[in-house]
């Protein structure tokens, strides 16, 4: 397992291109406390896809619990596309 490298905001600001090449991923700290994280673009996209999927699951669950059918929702959205009641 790779050893994680911690860098400060000051170090990141001073040599961002260097750290982008060296780090690949890891925390960025300010006064020893995490304030951000550097991750590979592929992992970022994967996280975004997972978040979107979880949002769809939450919406599906809410719809199922509401008792409103997908057809009713579709019909209502066609009648009032701006959602203004």
MMTF fields as JSON, N, C-alpha, C and O atoms, coordinates in Angstrom:
{
  "mmtfVersion": "1.0.0",
  "mmtfProducer": "UNKNOWN",
  "numBonds": 339,
  "numAtoms": 340,
  "numGroups": 85,
  "numChains": 1,
  "numModels": 1,
  "chainsPerModel": [1],
  "groupsPerChain": [85],
  "chainIdList": ["A"],
  "bondAtomList": [4, 2, 8, 6, 12, 10, 16, 14, 20, 18, 24, 22, 28, 26, 32, 30, 36, 34, 40, 38, 44, 42, 48, 46, 52, 50, 56, 54, 60, 58, 64, 62, 68, 66, 72, 70, 76, 74, 80, 78, 84, 82, 88, 86, 92, 90, 96, 94, 100, 98, 104, 102, 108, 106, 112, 110, 116, 114, 120, 118, 124, 122, 128, 126, 132, 130, 136, 134, 140, 138, 144, 142, 148, 146, 152, 150, 156, 154, 160, 158, 164, 162, 168, 166, 172, 170, 176, 174, 180, 178, 184, 182, 188, 186, 192, 190, 196, 194, 200, 198, 204, 202, 208, 206, 212, 210, 216, 214, 220, 218, 224, 222, 228, 226, 232, 230, 236, 234, 240, 238, 244, 242, 248, 246, 252, 250, 256, 254, 260, 258, 264, 262, 268, 266, 272, 270, 276, 274, 280, 278, 284, 282, 288, 286, 292, 290, 296, 294, 300, 298, 304, 302, 308, 306, 312, 310, 316, 314, 320, 318, 324, 322, 328, 326, 332, 330, 336, 334],
  "bondOrderList": [1, 1, 1, 1, 1, 1, 1, 1, 1, 1, 1, 1, 1, 1, 1, 1, 1, 1, 1, 1, 1, 1, 1, 1, 1, 1, 1, 1, 1, 1, 1, 1, 1, 1, 1, 1, 1, 1, 1, 1, 1, 1, 1, 1, 1, 1, 1, 1, 1, 1, 1, 1, 1, 1, 1, 1, 1, 1, 1, 1, 1, 1, 1, 1, 1, 1, 1, 1, 1, 1, 1, 1, 1, 1, 1, 1, 1, 1, 1, 1, 1, 1, 1, 1],
  "groupList": [{"groupName": "UNK", "atomNameList": ["N", "CA", "C", "O"], "elementList": ["N", "C", "C", "O"], "formalChargeList": [0, 0, 0, 0], "bondAtomList": [1, 0, 2, 1, 3, 2], "bondOrderList": [1, 1, 2], "singleLetterCode": "X", "chemCompType": "L-PEPTIDE LINKING"}],
  "groupTypeList": [0, 0, 0, 0, 0, 0, 0, 0, 0, 0, 0, 0, 0, 0, 0, 0, 0, 0, 0, 0, 0, 0, 0, 0, 0, 0, 0, 0, 0, 0, 0, 0, 0, 0, 0, 0, 0, 0, 0, 0, 0, 0, 0, 0, 0, 0, 0, 0, 0, 0, 0, 0, 0, 0, 0, 0, 0, 0, 0, 0, 0, 0, 0, 0, 0, 0, 0, 0, 0, 0, 0, 0, 0, 0, 0, 0, 0, 0, 0, 0, 0, 0, 0, 0, 0],
  "groupIdList": [1, 2, 3, 4, 5, 6, 7, 8, 9, 10, 11, 12, 13, 14, 15, 16, 17, 18, 19, 20, 21, 22, 23, 24, 25, 26, 27, 28, 29, 30, 31, 32, 33, 34, 35, 36, 37, 38, 39, 40, 41, 42, 43, 44, 45, 46, 47, 48, 49, 50, 51, 52, 53, 54, 55, 56, 57, 58, 59, 60, 61, 62, 63, 64, 65, 66, 67, 68, 69, 70, 71, 72, 73, 74, 75, 76, 77, 78, 79, 80, 81, 82, 83, 84, 85],
  "secStructList": [7, 7, 7, 7, 7, 7, 3, 3, 2, 2, 2, 2, 2, 2, 6, 2, 2, 2, 2, 2, 2, 2, 2, 1, 1, 3, 3, 3, 3, 3, 6, 6, 3, 3, 3, 3, 3, 3, 7, 7, 2, 2, 2, 2, 2, 2, 2, 2, 2, 2, 2, 2, 2, 2, 2, 2, 2, 2, 2, 2, 2, 2, 2, 2, 2, 2, 6, 7, 7, 2, 2, 2, 2, 2, 2, 2, 2, 2, 2, 7, 6, 6, 7, 7, 7],
  "xCoordList": [0.84, 0.0, 0.883, 1.867, 0.524, 1.301, 1.174, 0.11, 2.285, 2.236, 1.572, 1.916, 0.629, -0.062, 0.805, 1.458, 0.8, 1.568, 0.594, -0.411, 0.888, 0.073, 0.822, 2.025, 0.114, 0.742, -0.124, -1.334, 0.501, -0.239, -0.752, -0.299, -1.701, -2.222, -1.088, -1.022, -0.198, 0.93, 1.805, 2.196, 2.114, 2.924, 2.202, 2.81, 0.907, 0.132, 0.113, 0.28, -0.087, -0.139, 1.212, 1.283, 2.264, 3.611, 4.028, 4.693, 3.651, 4.13, 3.059, 3.255, 1.931, 0.801, 1.148, 0.782, 1.836, 2.14, 3.014, 2.831, 3.956, 4.807, 3.947, 4.104, 3.039, 2.232, 1.225, 0.909, 0.723, -0.197, 0.497, -0.102, 1.757, 2.518, 2.858, 2.791, 3.217, 3.736, 2.64, 2.751, 1.618, 0.629, -0.334, -0.546, -0.906, -1.994, -3.261, -4.316, -3.178, -4.314, -3.847, -2.83, -4.592, -4.261, -4.815, -5.301, -4.743, -5.316, -4.441, -3.22, -5.095, -4.42, -4.826, -6.01, -3.848, -4.122, -3.815, -3.037, -4.452, -4.136, -3.938, -4.842, -2.752, -2.388, -2.619, -3.059, -2.305, -2.389, -3.771, -3.925, -4.781, -6.141, -6.551, -6.276, -7.207, -7.622, -8.6, -9.572, -8.324, -9.216, -9.629, -10.481, -9.036, -9.361, -8.696, -7.986, -8.939, -8.337, -8.072, -8.848, -6.988, -6.624, -6.898, -6.381, -7.72, -8.008, -7.846, -7.923, -7.623, -7.478, -8.809, -9.869, -8.769, -10.006, -10.944, -12.163, -10.386, -11.22, -12.01, -13.188, -11.353, -12.039, -13.105, -14.174, -12.808, -13.786, -15.037, -16.153, -14.862, -16.004, -16.78, -18.01, -16.061, -16.723, -17.57, -18.702, -17.027, -17.783, -19.033, -20.1, -18.899, -20.055, -21.137, -22.326, -20.721, -21.695, -22.403, -23.616, -21.639, -22.229, -23.211, -24.3, -22.834, -23.736, -25.024, -26.111, -24.915, -26.099, -26.986, -28.209, -26.382, -27.131, -27.865, -29.034, -27.171, -27.803, -28.963, -29.977, -28.819, -29.903, -31.124, -32.256, -30.895, -31.998, -32.676, -33.903, -31.889, -32.476, -33.322, -34.415, -32.814, -33.58, -34.893, -35.944, -34.826, -36.036, -37.021, -38.227, -36.51, -37.371, -38.065, -39.255, -37.311, -37.891, -38.967, -40.04, -38.674, -39.657, -40.926, -42.035, -40.756, -41.911, -42.725, -43.953, -42.045, -42.739, -43.49, -44.612, -42.874, -43.503, -44.664, -45.561, -44.653, -45.708, -47.019, -48.081, -46.948, -48.143, -48.509, -49.481, -47.745, -47.983, -47.327, -46.179, -48.061, -47.482, -46.665, -46.826, -45.8, -44.992, -45.889, -45.602, -46.974, -47.917, -48.568, -48.719, -48.952, -49.56, -48.57, -48.927, -47.346, -46.309, -46.064, -45.944, -45.991, -45.787, -46.953, -46.75, -48.17, -49.363, -49.355, -49.624, -49.05, -49.02, -47.943, -48.151, -46.809, -45.726, -46.079, -45.633, -46.875, -47.294, -48.35, -48.394, -49.195, -50.224, -49.622, -50.084, -48.594, -47.985, -46.463, -45.814, -45.891, -44.448, -43.569, -42.41, -44.094, -43.309, -43.439, -42.753, -44.306, -44.472, -45.057, -44.697, -45.959, -46.493, -47.9, -48.635, -48.27, -49.503, -50.72, -51.817],
  "yCoordList": [-1.18, 0.0, 1.241, 1.316, 2.208, 3.436, 4.245, 4.303, 4.873, 5.781, 7.071, 7.613, 7.558, 8.792, 9.984, 10.02, 10.946, 12.17, 13.276, 13.472, 13.993, 15.135, 16.399, 16.513, 17.347, 18.624, 19.748, 19.591, 20.874, 22.031, 22.858, 22.7, 23.74, 24.651, 25.498, 25.734, 25.954, 26.784, 26.014, 26.551, 24.754, 23.935, 23.693, 23.746, 23.429, 23.178, 24.411, 24.308, 25.565, 26.812, 27.106, 27.554, 26.851, 27.17, 26.308, 26.795, 25.056, 24.165, 23.216, 22.001, 23.751, 22.91, 21.887, 20.72, 22.284, 21.326, 20.181, 19.03, 20.496, 19.461, 18.467, 17.255, 18.98, 18.112, 17.307, 16.173, 17.876, 17.117, 15.897, 14.828, 16.06, 14.919, 13.918, 12.71, 14.4, 13.537, 12.855, 11.673, 13.575, 13.066, 12.029, 10.983, 12.31, 11.513, 11.654, 11.981, 11.413, 11.661, 11.745, 11.16, 12.474, 12.616, 13.909, 14.76, 14.059, 15.237, 16.478, 16.391, 17.624, 18.919, 19.523, 19.562, 19.993, 20.456, 21.937, 22.527, 22.515, 23.868, 23.775, 23.382, 24.141, 24.054, 22.649, 22.464, 21.666, 20.274, 19.641, 18.456, 20.413, 19.87, 19.758, 20.664, 18.659, 18.481, 19.578, 19.869, 20.181, 21.199, 20.856, 21.529, 19.825, 19.424, 18.108, 17.537, 17.636, 16.378, 16.432, 17.004, 15.839, 15.733, 14.301, 13.358, 14.137, 12.79, 12.76, 13.789, 11.571, 11.388, 11.694, 11.427, 12.247, 12.574, 11.374, 11.528, 10.189, 9.0, 8.705, 8.352, 8.851, 8.598, 9.663, 9.365, 10.901, 11.979, 11.667, 11.809, 11.247, 10.904, 9.721, 9.696, 8.749, 7.597, 8.045, 7.59, 8.93, 9.455, 10.195, 10.052, 10.983, 11.722, 10.75, 10.97, 9.682, 8.697, 8.009, 7.802, 7.657, 7.006, 7.955, 7.539, 9.223, 10.2, 10.342, 10.396, 10.401, 10.516, 9.279, 9.398, 8.11, 6.863, 6.852, 6.473, 7.27, 7.307, 8.299, 8.051, 9.415, 10.39, 9.784, 9.989, 9.043, 8.369, 7.368, 7.274, 6.624, 5.671, 6.384, 5.926, 7.518, 8.277, 8.789, 8.705, 9.317, 9.812, 8.678, 8.843, 7.535, 6.374, 5.926, 5.61, 5.903, 5.5, 6.496, 6.1, 7.786, 8.813, 8.679, 8.798, 8.431, 8.264, 7.039, 7.096, 5.944, 4.715, 4.921, 4.439, 5.635, 5.865, 6.849, 6.824, 7.713, 8.723, 8.142, 8.732, 6.987, 6.386, 6.937, 6.488, 7.903, 8.47, 7.553, 7.142, 7.237, 6.384, 7.226, 8.444, 6.565, 7.258, 7.888, 8.983, 7.202, 7.756, 9.038, 10.007, 9.037, 10.237, 11.395, 12.536, 11.095, 12.119, 12.678, 13.891, 11.813, 12.24, 13.101, 14.144, 12.661, 13.414, 14.803, 15.801, 14.867, 16.148, 17.067, 18.277, 16.513, 17.354, 17.9, 18.985, 17.156, 17.638, 18.73, 19.655, 18.621, 19.635, 20.937, 22.02, 20.834, 22.015, 21.897, 21.607, 22.119, 21.901, 22.809, 22.479, 23.932, 24.836, 24.488, 25.076, 23.542, 23.117, 24.191, 24.282, 25.012, 26.13, 25.878, 26.813, 24.588, 24.223, 24.475, 24.19],
  "zCoordList": [0.0, 0.0, 0.0, 0.737, -0.829, -0.91, 0.369, 0.985, 0.757, 1.888, 1.43, 0.38, 2.21, 1.849, 2.192, 3.234, 1.31, 1.517, 1.875, 1.192, 2.937, 3.342, 2.942, 3.177, 2.339, 2.012, 2.555, 2.72, 2.828, 3.323, 2.155, 1.022, 2.442, 1.421, 0.864, -0.342, 1.733, 1.298, 0.316, -0.72, 0.636, -0.271, -1.589, -2.658, -1.507, -2.726, -3.615, -4.831, -3.016, -3.775, -4.418, -5.563, -3.683, -4.148, -5.336, -6.25, -5.332, -6.385, -6.878, -6.871, -7.305, -7.673, -8.743, -8.608, -9.793, -10.864, -10.345, -10.741, -9.465, -8.86, -8.075, -8.223, -7.241, -6.401, -7.207, -6.849, -8.281, -9.132, -9.722, -9.833, -10.099, -10.633, -9.534, -9.758, -8.366, -7.309, -6.485, -6.158, -6.163, -5.216, -5.776, -5.163, -6.916, -7.488, -6.656, -7.199, -5.345, -4.473, -3.035, -2.663, -2.236, -0.831, -0.265, -1.009, 1.057, 1.702, 1.548, 1.419, 1.565, 1.612, 2.948, 3.283, 3.709, 5.064, 5.237, 4.488, 6.248, 6.688, 8.193, 8.93, 8.633, 10.052, 10.604, 11.738, 9.757, 10.175, 10.091, 10.386, 9.692, 9.598, 8.135, 7.349, 7.756, 6.361, 5.93, 6.627, 4.766, 4.2, 2.776, 2.195, 2.222, 0.859, 0.552, 1.38, -0.651, -1.066, -2.559, -3.323, -2.952, -4.356, -4.784, -4.184, -5.834, -6.329, -7.839, -8.51, -8.354, -9.798, -10.484, -9.916, -11.691, -12.406, -12.562, -12.49, -12.775, -12.938, -11.664, -11.723, -10.513, -9.247, -8.995, -8.463, -9.378, -9.227, -10.046, -9.545, -11.291, -12.141, -11.57, -11.619, -11.032, -10.414, -9.225, -9.059, -8.405, -7.266, -7.725, -7.128, -8.782, -9.315, -9.809, -9.576, -10.487, -10.971, -9.804, -9.839, -8.774, -7.601, -6.916, -6.52, -6.775, -6.16, -6.967, -6.39, -8.283, -9.137, -8.99, -8.917, -8.946, -8.781, -7.439, -7.367, -6.379, -5.061, -5.034, -4.382, -5.736, -5.812, -6.506, -6.068, -7.58, -8.281, -7.345, -7.322, -6.579, -5.626, -4.578, -4.243, -4.055, -3.056, -3.648, -3.012, -4.864, -5.518, -5.788, -5.607, -6.218, -6.47, -5.192, -5.196, -4.1, -2.817, -2.384, -1.928, -2.53, -2.164, -2.993, -2.472, -4.279, -5.161, -4.748, -4.687, -4.468, -4.06, -2.746, -2.587, -1.807, -0.502, -0.589, 0.253, -1.598, -1.718, -2.226, -2.029, -2.88, -3.441, -4.809, -5.417, -5.297, -6.623, -7.646, -7.479, -8.701, -9.741, -10.713, -10.791, -11.439, -12.445, -13.507, -13.991, -13.872, -14.857, -14.341, -15.084, -13.063, -12.473, -12.456, -12.749, -12.114, -12.08, -13.477, -13.649, -14.461, -15.84, -16.315, -16.936, -16.023, -16.417, -15.766, -16.434, -14.481, -13.77, -14.331, -14.428, -14.697, -15.225, -16.605, -16.976, -17.365, -18.688, -18.56, -19.371, -17.548, -17.319, -16.812, -17.171, -15.979, -15.36, -15.436, -14.431, -16.622, -16.794, -15.937, -15.683, -15.494, -14.648, -13.172, -12.336, -12.844, -11.454, -10.562, -9.388, -11.1, -10.328, -9.811, -9.494, -9.729, -9.09, -9.851, -9.372]
}
